[in-house]
Amino acid sequence: MSGLAAGSGIVAIVFLAMLALPATAAQPSFDCEGARAEVEKMICRDDALADLDLRLARDFAQAMARASADRVLELKSSQRTWRAQMLKCAQSGDPRGCVLDAYTKRIGQL
């Protein structure tokens, strides 16, 4: 019984230690220090968008790795086109919603 109590104490200590750790904000796949476009700055400030950016970067890298040589060129071109359109979300009535939608659709395409 004392082993169970000791184990519970250790779990409580670990849990409290985790609460004391500072929360780290999600970082996108790009360097926020160099972000110039308004949409890029918004992604850097928004954990959900930063997470989507990381997911897209991962999914894009995986798509590139399994693509044929012809498909690689097509993927790169479509990614550049997608990015240019996504950056235009800054001019929409709901920039965050526009970016969220753009990432969600692109991830689905990959």
C-alpha positions as a LaTeX table, in Angstrom:
\begin{tabular}{lrrr}
\hline
Residue & $x$ (\AA) & $y$ (\AA) & $z$ (\AA) \\
\hline
Met1 & 0.00 & 0.00 & 0.00 \\
Ser2 & 2.83 & 2.41 & 0.80 \\
Gly3 & 4.27 & 1.75 & $-2.69$ \\
Leu4 & 1.00 & 2.94 & $-4.19$ \\
Ala5 & 1.04 & 6.09 & $-2.08$ \\
Ala6 & 4.65 & 6.79 & $-3.06$ \\
Gly7 & 3.79 & 6.30 & $-6.73$ \\
Ser8 & 0.87 & 8.71 & $-6.43$ \\
Gly9 & 3.17 & 11.27 & $-4.82$ \\
Ile10 & 5.63 & 11.01 & $-7.70$ \\
Val11 & 2.83 & 11.46 & $-10.23$ \\
Ala12 & 1.63 & 14.55 & $-8.37$ \\
Ile13 & 5.15 & 16.02 & $-8.31$ \\
Val14 & 5.63 & 15.40 & $-12.04$ \\
Phe15 & 2.22 & 16.95 & $-12.78$ \\
Leu16 & 2.99 & 20.05 & $-10.72$ \\
Ala17 & 6.40 & 20.39 & $-12.37$ \\
Met18 & 4.74 & 20.28 & $-15.80$ \\
Leu19 & 2.37 & 23.07 & $-14.76$ \\
Ala20 & 5.33 & 25.20 & $-13.73$ \\
Leu21 & 6.97 & 24.96 & $-17.16$ \\
Pro22 & 6.37 & 27.95 & $-19.39$ \\
Ala23 & 3.99 & 27.34 & $-22.24$ \\
Thr24 & 5.70 & 27.64 & $-25.59$ \\
Ala25 & 3.90 & 29.17 & $-28.50$ \\
Ala26 & 3.66 & 27.20 & $-31.70$ \\
Gln27 & 6.22 & 28.22 & $-34.28$ \\
Pro28 & 5.44 & 28.03 & $-37.99$ \\
Ser29 & 7.75 & 26.44 & $-40.54$ \\
Phe30 & 9.31 & 29.80 & $-41.39$ \\
Asp31 & 11.36 & 32.30 & $-39.39$ \\
Cys32 & 9.00 & 34.82 & $-37.82$ \\
Glu33 & 11.85 & 37.31 & $-37.43$ \\
Gly34 & 11.96 & 37.63 & $-41.20$ \\
Ala35 & 8.18 & 37.75 & $-41.70$ \\
Arg36 & 7.26 & 40.75 & $-43.83$ \\
Ala37 & 3.80 & 40.03 & $-45.20$ \\
Glu38 & 0.84 & 40.76 & $-42.92$ \\
Val39 & $-0.43$ & 37.21 & $-43.33$ \\
Glu40 & 2.95 & 35.80 & $-42.26$ \\
Lys41 & 2.93 & 38.02 & $-39.17$ \\
Met42 & $-0.60$ & 36.86 & $-38.34$ \\
Ile43 & 0.49 & 33.21 & $-38.64$ \\
Cys44 & 3.36 & 33.91 & $-36.25$ \\
Arg45 & 0.95 & 35.36 & $-33.66$ \\
Asp46 & $-1.68$ & 32.62 & $-33.96$ \\
Asp47 & $-0.90$ & 29.16 & $-32.56$ \\
Ala48 & $-3.63$ & 27.44 & $-34.59$ \\
Leu49 & $-2.38$ & 28.95 & $-37.86$ \\
Ala50 & 1.24 & 28.19 & $-36.93$ \\
Asp51 & 0.26 & 24.57 & $-36.29$ \\
Leu52 & $-1.45$ & 24.40 & $-39.69$ \\
Asp53 & 1.64 & 25.88 & $-41.31$ \\
Leu54 & 3.80 & 23.18 & $-39.75$ \\
Arg55 & 1.35 & 20.49 & $-40.85$ \\
Leu56 & 1.33 & 21.83 & $-44.40$ \\
Ala57 & 5.13 & 21.96 & $-44.48$ \\
Arg58 & 5.29 & 18.34 & $-43.30$ \\
Asp59 & 2.64 & 17.16 & $-45.74$ \\
Phe60 & 4.28 & 19.03 & $-48.62$ \\
Ala61 & 7.68 & 17.50 & $-47.82$ \\
Gln62 & 6.10 & 14.03 & $-47.74$ \\
Ala63 & 4.33 & 14.65 & $-51.07$ \\
Met64 & 7.61 & 15.81 & $-52.61$ \\
Ala65 & 9.45 & 12.75 & $-51.30$ \\
Arg66 & 7.04 & 10.31 & $-52.92$ \\
Ala67 & 6.49 & 12.27 & $-56.16$ \\
Ser68 & 7.91 & 11.42 & $-59.57$ \\
Ala69 & 10.26 & 13.95 & $-61.19$ \\
Asp70 & 7.43 & 15.37 & $-63.31$ \\
Arg71 & 5.14 & 15.61 & $-60.31$ \\
Val72 & 7.82 & 17.44 & $-58.27$ \\
Leu73 & 7.77 & 20.35 & $-60.70$ \\
Glu74 & 3.97 & 20.40 & $-60.63$ \\
Leu75 & 3.91 & 20.34 & $-56.82$ \\
Lys76 & 6.40 & 23.21 & $-56.57$ \\
Ser77 & 4.40 & 25.28 & $-59.04$ \\
Ser78 & 1.09 & 24.62 & $-57.32$ \\
Gln79 & 2.65 & 25.46 & $-53.94$ \\
Arg80 & 3.92 & 28.82 & $-55.26$ \\
Thr81 & 0.48 & 29.57 & $-56.71$ \\
Trp82 & $-1.22$ & 28.55 & $-53.45$ \\
Arg83 & 1.12 & 30.75 & $-51.39$ \\
Ala84 & 0.55 & 33.80 & $-53.59$ \\
Gln85 & $-3.22$ & 33.37 & $-53.22$ \\
Met86 & $-2.96$ & 32.76 & $-49.47$ \\
Leu87 & $-0.98$ & 35.98 & $-48.98$ \\
Lys88 & $-3.86$ & 37.86 & $-50.60$ \\
Cys89 & $-5.99$ & 36.88 & $-47.60$ \\
Ala90 & $-4.71$ & 40.08 & $-45.96$ \\
Gln91 & $-7.15$ & 41.99 & $-48.17$ \\
Ser92 & $-10.17$ & 39.82 & $-47.36$ \\
Gly93 & $-12.90$ & 40.80 & $-44.92$ \\
Asp94 & $-11.82$ & 37.97 & $-42.61$ \\
Pro95 & $-8.06$ & 37.47 & $-43.05$ \\
Arg96 & $-7.76$ & 34.79 & $-40.36$ \\
Gly97 & $-10.71$ & 32.81 & $-41.70$ \\
Cys98 & $-9.34$ & 33.12 & $-45.22$ \\
Val99 & $-5.91$ & 31.82 & $-44.16$ \\
Leu100 & $-7.47$ & 29.02 & $-42.12$ \\
Asp101 & $-9.56$ & 27.98 & $-45.12$ \\
Ala102 & $-6.57$ & 28.20 & $-47.49$ \\
Tyr103 & $-4.42$ & 25.97 & $-45.27$ \\
Thr104 & $-7.20$ & 23.46 & $-44.70$ \\
Lys105 & $-7.91$ & 23.15 & $-48.43$ \\
Arg106 & $-4.23$ & 22.88 & $-49.38$ \\
Ile107 & $-3.57$ & 20.20 & $-46.78$ \\
Gly108 & $-6.54$ & 18.29 & $-48.20$ \\
Gln109 & $-5.09$ & 18.59 & $-51.71$ \\
Leu110 & $-1.74$ & 17.15 & $-50.70$ \\
\hline
\end{tabular}
